Amino acid sequence: MREVVPACGGTEPISVINGRRWQYVFEPSTGRHGYLDVDNDLITWHRLFHPAHCPELEMCSEPPLPERWEAIKQPEEQSLYW
C-alpha cells in the first residue's frame, strides 16, 4: 500500500459516522485526500465523498484529471438558434 497519513498534518482524528470508523487521510506522493474506512481498511478517493453526506459515492473513483478537463473543454453540440 502507498504511504497514507492522517490529514491535517497527521492530527486528523478517527470519527464514528453511521456506526463505522472513518479517518480523513492524505497521500503525500500524489497530493490527494480521501476517507479511510478504518474497519475494512479501504480508502475512497472521490473528492465529493463524505460518509455522512454522500455515502452513495463510497468506493467510487473519479476519472483522471486529463479526462475531466476534456469533458469541460468539449462544447455541447447545441445550436443557439431554433
Secondary structure, 3 states (H helix, E strand, C coil): CCCCEEHHHHCCCCEEECCEEEEEEEECCCCEEEEEECCCCEEECCCCCCCCCCHHHCCCCCCCHHHHHHHHHCCCCCCCCC
